[in-house]
């Protein structure tokens, strides 16, 4: 951690601003679950130690049932909880508010607390157990053992819940994701800084709590004061880094203005006209159609009226699926076949016309290509991430010309350039520098010029900008995959000219918008998390939020 901070690769301020709210949600949920589990363990211990023979038998059966349930795979527990709570009656109350996730964590972690209670009970002699069963329950007679059950049960289930990935990924409602989702995203986006911060915090917390248990419990610090010390350590350490510079954790954006939407295209599914996590949107204003590629590796064509027209599959998809596509001025569709490290060109009916590129870091080679842009002179710009994090430039006949950008955070540095677009006059290239949470601007000759925006949720800031289009007036239309909103920013200094969206399922709200576009007076939003495209009449000059200053680095 110290080496990373000294080198500048670890930026705890950026981590706090982007993941502080997720960390706070994870810690709050873990504390709630740990308290329930500690109470469950204490209850089982009391039943086993002071109950009659029937109560002890019932307690043993319940204990073994709970332990067996907690050994089930997380996917099965998540599926069962979804089946119970995600219905028309209970869904809005429990599933959409996050209580279902807390219940799942309680079901999964409760077995740990019960097992601890059983182990502590087995440490007692048979004579002591029989004497307690004959006596009325008195807290004084079992305080040391009960405190061990409470403390160890609380700490162990707290750490178990904090480290959970599967349940959080499957059950967290949109906008309420925990740190597990952030960790998975950071691993996918090759951001070791975030992974190191999260894992370092979890390992450090485990060491601290284990040390506290080892040092304090043998000294019989078993009163209320000792419990408060332990719980305070658990609470203060994680919460200390979750606040933003303004003193409160940042939450997903809610612009106050819904995305204009008169038409919703698609829904979750694999049938024609449906999507499974769509990850690429390309408009063809000349043909009045748009194309979408999703995680089933299908490219589907729709009219601007939302009607399905045609689909075709990618030639190969076992290794991975495309994450971007673009329509060339002549109507051909260029698909970034990301995980096969190449570009495939189709005609509008899906006939393959050309493919080029292979895995590598040299000129004309690709590592995870993401997007394609076209100059007025036929020049082709191709963005890629992974080892390269760069934009390669080709002539109209496919000859490699030059490379723009490099992997890094500083001037000219890129981290997963997800989308690219050329300025109106064709002299500047705008790059959605997604994992640096900014728009990077280069001259088409490769010279770095400026950065627009920085990490955050305020106007003029970005949280994983993915979609990008240059509008007719030269301003930039940006979709924020992590911020759940659409922004328009000025191309010169990055000030926000308006924003729409906010997290949600209802029409006009978005969840993980991967792409965005505008044509014929309409706004097209690729609402990936909700597996749909929202289309609405769009008049930015009449519906934008007030203009505010953005972050600008020159």
Rosetta blueprint (number, residue, H / E / L):
1 X L
2 X H
3 X H
4 X H
5 X H
6 X H
7 X H
8 X L
9 X L
10 X L
11 X L
12 X H
13 X H
14 X H
15 X H
16 X H
17 X H
18 X H
19 X H
20 X H
21 X H
22 X H
23 X H
24 X H
25 X H
26 X H
27 X H
28 X H
29 X H
30 X H
31 X H
32 X H
33 X H
34 X H
35 X H
36 X H
37 X H
38 X H
39 X H
40 X H
41 X H
42 X H
43 X H
44 X H
45 X H
46 X H
47 X H
48 X H
49 X H
50 X H
51 X L
52 X L
53 X H
54 X H
55 X H
56 X H
57 X H
58 X H
59 X H
60 X H
61 X H
62 X H
63 X H
64 X H
65 X H
66 X H
67 X H
68 X H
69 X H
70 X H
71 X L
72 X L
73 X L
74 X H
75 X H
76 X H
77 X H
78 X H
79 X H
80 X H
81 X H
82 X H
83 X H
84 X H
85 X H
86 X L
87 X L
88 X L
89 X L
90 X L
91 X H
92 X H
93 X H
94 X H
95 X H
96 X L
97 X L
98 X L
99 X H
100 X H
101 X H
102 X H
103 X H
104 X H
105 X H
106 X H
107 X H
108 X H
109 X H
110 X H
111 X H
112 X H
113 X H
114 X H
115 X H
116 X H
117 X H
118 X H
119 X H
120 X H
121 X H
122 X H
123 X H
124 X L
125 X L
126 X H
127 X H
128 X H
129 X H
130 X H
131 X H
132 X H
133 X H
134 X H
135 X L
136 X L
137 X L
138 X L
139 X H
140 X H
141 X H
142 X H
143 X H
144 X H
145 X H
146 X H
147 X H
148 X H
149 X H
150 X H
151 X H
152 X H
153 X H
154 X H
155 X H
156 X H
157 X H
158 X H
159 X H
160 X H
161 X H
162 X H
163 X L
164 X L
165 X L
166 X H
167 X H
168 X H
169 X H
170 X H
171 X H
172 X L
173 X L
174 X L
175 X L
176 X L
177 X L
178 X L
179 X H
180 X H
181 X H
182 X H
183 X H
184 X H
185 X H
186 X H
187 X H
188 X H
189 X L
190 X L
191 X L
192 X H
193 X H
194 X H
195 X H
196 X H
197 X H
198 X H
199 X H
200 X H
201 X H
202 X H
203 X H
204 X H
205 X H
206 X H
207 X H
208 X H
209 X H
210 X H
211 X H
212 X H
213 X H
214 X H
215 X H
216 X H
217 X H
218 X H
219 X H
220 X L
221 X L
222 X L
223 X L
224 X H
225 X H
226 X H
227 X H
228 X H
229 X H
230 X H
231 X H
232 X H
233 X H
234 X H
235 X H
236 X H
237 X H
238 X H
239 X H
240 X L
241 X L
242 X L
243 X L
244 X L
245 X L
246 X L
247 X L
248 X L
249 X L
250 X L
251 X L
252 X L
253 X L
254 X L
255 X L
256 X L
257 X L
258 X L
259 X L
260 X L
261 X L
262 X L
263 X E
264 X E
265 X E
266 X L
267 X L
268 X E
269 X L
270 X L
271 X L
272 X L
273 X L
274 X L
275 X E
276 X L
277 X L
278 X L
279 X L
280 X E
281 X E
282 X E
283 X E
284 X E
285 X L
286 X L
287 X L
288 X L
289 X E
290 X E
291 X E
292 X E
293 X E
294 X L
295 X L
296 X L
297 X L
298 X E
299 X E
300 X E
301 X E
302 X E
303 X E
304 X L
305 X L
306 X L
307 X L
308 X E
309 X E
310 X E
311 X E
312 X E
313 X E
314 X L
315 X L
316 X L
317 X L
318 X L
319 X L
320 X L
321 X L
322 X L
323 X L
324 X E
325 X E
326 X E
327 X E
328 X L
329 X L
330 X L
331 X L
332 X L
333 X E
334 X E
335 X E
336 X E
337 X E
338 X H
339 X H
340 X H
341 X L
342 X E
343 X E
344 X E
345 X E
346 X E
347 X L
348 X L
349 X L
350 X L
351 X L
352 X E
353 X E
354 X E
355 X E
356 X E
357 X L
358 X L
359 X E
360 X L
361 X L
362 X L
363 X L
364 X L
365 X L
366 X E
367 X L
368 X L
369 X E
370 X E
371 X E
372 X E
373 X E
374 X E
375 X L
376 X L
377 X L
378 X L
379 X L
380 X E
381 X E
382 X E
383 X E
384 X E
385 X L
386 X L
387 X L
388 X L
389 X L
390 X E
391 X E
392 X E
393 X E
394 X E
395 X L
396 X L
397 X L
398 X L
399 X L
400 X E
401 X E
402 X E
403 X E
404 X E
405 X L
406 X E
407 X E
408 X L
409 X L
410 X L
411 X L
412 X L
413 X E
414 X E
415 X L
416 X L
417 X E
418 X E
419 X E
420 X E
421 X E
422 X E
423 X L
424 X L
425 X L
426 X L
427 X L
428 X E
429 X E
430 X E
431 X E
432 X E
433 X E
434 X H
435 X H
436 X H
437 X L
438 X E
439 X E
440 X E
441 X E
442 X E
443 X E
444 X L
445 X L
446 X L
447 X L
448 X E
449 X E
450 X E
451 X E
452 X E
453 X L
454 X L
455 X E
456 X L
457 X L
458 X L
459 X L
460 X L
461 X L
462 X E
463 X L
464 X L
465 X E
466 X E
467 X E
468 X E
469 X E
470 X E
471 X L
472 X L
473 X L
474 X L
475 X L
476 X E
477 X E
478 X E
479 X E
480 X E
481 X L
482 X L
483 X L
484 X L
485 X E
486 X E
487 X E
488 X E
489 X E
490 X L
491 X L
492 X L
493 X L
494 X L
495 X L
496 X E
497 X E
498 X E
499 X E
500 X E
501 X E
502 X L
503 X E
504 X L
505 X L
506 X L
507 X L
508 X L
509 X L
510 X E
511 X L
512 X L
513 X E
514 X E
515 X E
516 X E
517 X E
518 X E
519 X E
520 X L
521 X L
522 X E
523 X E
524 X E
525 X E
526 X E
527 X E
528 X H
529 X H
530 X H
531 X L
532 X E
533 X E
534 X E
535 X E
536 X E
537 X E
538 X L
539 X L
540 X H
541 X H
542 X H
543 X H
544 X L
545 X L
546 X L
547 X L
548 X E
549 X L
550 X L
551 X L
552 X E
553 X E
554 X L
